[in-house]
């Protein structure tokens, strides 16, 4: 996962917007690389270099879509059953229904990267028909936030993208589809978030991603956002689905889980390299997030579906 984030940083960070546009031969764009496919499903590694200078345009999902945001951030607007607007940040899932019109915008910061899973309607129904528990098989939300229950499958997808996964892409596509439909509860946002709020939280999310091994405080993040701690905490949770501390900890733990699957480092080195002060705190936090110890996770990765937030 660190490599995924680093690739996006190398592409987009530290360059003036004009340089990014020039390096890509003009305006920002979206490039997808097929990772795997099968009967009724595909998964792509998608990098978008669009930014504030690029106007969003309307697109249409022709299949069921679930995208794991792995780096960057953007605004996702959708029509139909799941109409509205959501802020997408690393660890969250973008959800899309066949026939749904949507736009992805980068008004507040350039670039993002996603692992994009797509399913034909017939294949998706075969996978999750029994798990949906509803008459019509449709997503009723645009996004699933950085939930604890998503951490295991997201970590496995990151590891697979780096070429060292314990599971096949086909298995991951099935588990991700089932988990997404189970966690989709139809609770739409009560109101459209203000552009200023999205901008401030976008900067905070990117700051956390860039400084994930630092002990960032609520007060420090609120000051940078020019908000009171209470207002910042409420705004951040409204837009991302979790508190700043939860976001920081889950980002550290997802990266640590991917390192456990990809590398053969000592658990102590993974703990310290992930921003934890000692291995005992890391073990406790990891067990709370994934349901098993880091050592057990490495030997026998856990993909139990959990609904805790």
N, C-alpha and C positions, 0 to 999 in steps of 0.2 A: 504494500500500500504506500509506503514511503516513496518507492520508485515511481508509482503512478502520479503522486502529487508532485514529485520532482520533475517529471517530464512536462507537466503542465506549466510549472514554474519556469522551466528552461525555455518553453515556447513563448510564454506571455509576460512573465514578471521581469521587471527591470528594463523593459523597452518602452520608449514612448509609443503611444497608440499609432502614430504615423509609421513607425518602424515595423510594428506588427503587421499593419496593412501592407506595407511594401514587401516585407519578407514573405507574405502569403500571396503576393501578386495582385493586391488590390484590397477590396473590403474583406472583413472577416467572413469566415465560412465554416461549414460543418463537414468534417471528414470522418468516415466510418471504416473500420477494418474488421472484416468478418473473422470471428474467433472460432465459431462452430455453428453447425446447423444440423437439422434432422427433419423427420417427417412432421411438419406442422410447426416448427420452431426454429429461431435463429438467435444468436447472440453476437453483438458487435461492440467493439471498443470505439467509442465516438468522442472525438475532440472537437470542440467548437471554439473558434478564435474571434467570435463576434464580441463587440463591446458597445460602449455608449454612442459611438458614431454610426452604428449600424441599426437601421430601423427594423423592428421585428416584422415578420410577415406571416400570414395565416397558412397553416398546414392542416393536414387531416390524417388521423390515425386510420389505417386500413385494416389493422389487426389489433388484438389486445396487446398493450405495451406496458412493460415494467422496466424502469431504468434506475439503476443504482448510481447515485451521484458519488463520484470518487474524488473529485477535486473541483475547486471553483464554486460559483454560485450563479443563479439566474432566477428570473421571474417566469412562472408558468401560468398561463391563462387558458381556461378551457370552457367549452360550451356543453349544452345538454344536461344530463342528470347531475354531473359534477361541475356545473358552471361556477366560475369564480376565479380567484387569483391566489397563488401560493408562492412563497419564497422557497427555492430549492437549495439545500446546502449539503455538504458531504455527509453520507450516511443515510440520507433520506431517500425514499422511493418515489419516483414519478409514476403515476398510474394513468392509463389511457384506454378508452373503449373504441371498438371499431366504429367508424363513421363520425367520431368526435373531432370537431375543429378546435385548433389550439394555436397558441403563439408562445415562443420562448424569447424573452428579452433580457438584455444585459445593460440596463440603464445606469447601473451603479458601479459596475466593475467588469473587466473583460475576461472572457473565457470560462470554460468548464469542461469537465470530462466525465463520461458516464459509461457504464456497462449496460447496454440496451438489449433487453430480451423482448422478442416479439413472438406472438402465438396466433395461429389461425383460429377463428372462432370455434371450429369443430374440435380442434386439438385441445384448446383451453377448456372447453366443456368436458372433455374426457378426463382431463387432469383434476379439475376442481368442482365438477358438477355436484358431487356428493358433499363437498365441504362448504358450499356456498350458503345453504340454508335459506335461500330466497327464491321466489318464483322466477324473476328475470336475472340472468347472469350478467351483471354490469357492475363496474366500480362506481361507488357513490361519492368518492373523494378524489381529488386530484393528486394528493400526496399522503404518504405515510411518513411521519417524522422519525427522528433518531430514537426509535424505541428499543428497549432492552431485548425484547423478543426477537428483533431482527438481527442482532449482533452476530450470532453464529453463522447464519447463511451469508451475510454480507462479508464477514471475514474470509469465509471459504471462497467466495467469488473473487475477492482481492487476491488471494493466494493463487487461484487458478489463472488469473490474468497475468501473474508474474511467472507462470509456467511451472508452479510447484504445488498444485492443488492435490488434495487427497480424494477429491470427488470429480466425476466427469461433468462436463457442461450440461449434458442431458439430465443428470440427476439434480444438478443445481437449478436447472430451469423448472423442474417439477416442484422441488421444495419451495422455491421462491414464489411460484404461482399460488400454491396452496397457502403459504404463509400470508401473502398479500391479500387474498380474498378473505381469509379468516380475520385479519386485522382491520379490514375495511368495514367500518361501522356506520358509515353514512352521516357522520357529524360534520356538516359543512361549516365553514367559517361564518361567524355571525355578521361580519362587516368587512368591507374592502380595506386592507391596510393602507395607510397614507404613504406616499412616495418617500417622504422624509424619514419615516420610521424604517422602511425597507433599506434605504441608503445607510442609515446608522447601524442597523443590525448586520447588513452585508459587510461593512468595514470591520465590525466586531468578529464575525465568523471567520473572515480571512485572516485577521490578526491572530485568532486562536489557532487556526490551521498552520500558520507560519511559526508560531511560538508555542507549540503544543507541549514542549518539555519544560516550559517555564511555569512558575506559580502565579498565574494571572489572577488578580483579585477582582471582585465585583466592582469595588470602588474605582480601580484603575480602568476597567473597561467602560464604566459609566462616564467617567471623566472624559475619556477619549471620544465617547459618543455625545458629550455635552448634554447629558441627562442626569437627573437624580438617580441614585442607586435603585430606588423603588420603581421609578418609571422605566428605567432601563431593563430591570429584571422582568417586569410585566410585559414590556414590548418584545423583548428577546423570546420569552416563552410563547407569546401569542404567535410569533412568526415562525419559530423553529419547532415548537412542540415540546421543548425541554428548557431547563434553566441553563445559564452559562456554565455553571459548574458541572452539571450533568453532561453538557455537550463536550466540555474539555475532557472529562473522565472517560466518556464513551469513545471519543476520538483516540485517546491514548490506548484504551483497551483493545479497540479494533485493530489498531496498528500493531500492538503487541501480539494479538492472536495471529495476524498474518505472518509476523516474523517467526512465531513458533512453528508455523506450518512450512515456511519457506526456508528458514535458516536453521543451522544446528548450534546456535549460540547457547551458552549457559543461560538458565532461567534468570539468574542474578543479573547477567549482562542485559538481557531483554528488559528486565524490570527497571534497571537504572537508565537504560537508553530510551525508555518510554516515558520518563519523567517522574518515576516513583522513587521516593527517598530510600526505601529499603524493601527487601523482598517479601517481608511479612505483610506489609500493607498492600503490595502488589498481589500477593496470593489471595488475600481477603477480597479485594476489589474484583479480581478476575473470577473468583468463585461466585460472587454475587451476580456478575454479568452473564457468565456462561454456564453456571451450574456445576462446574467441575474445576479441579485445580489446574494450573498451567501444565504440570507434568502429565496429568491424565489427558488433557486436551490434545497435547502433542502426540501422545501414543494412540489415543482413540478419540478423535475430534467429536464434539457433542453438537448435534443439530436438533435437539429437542425444541419444539415450538413453545415459546413462552409468551404470555400476554402482559407480563409486567412492564411498566413504563419507568 
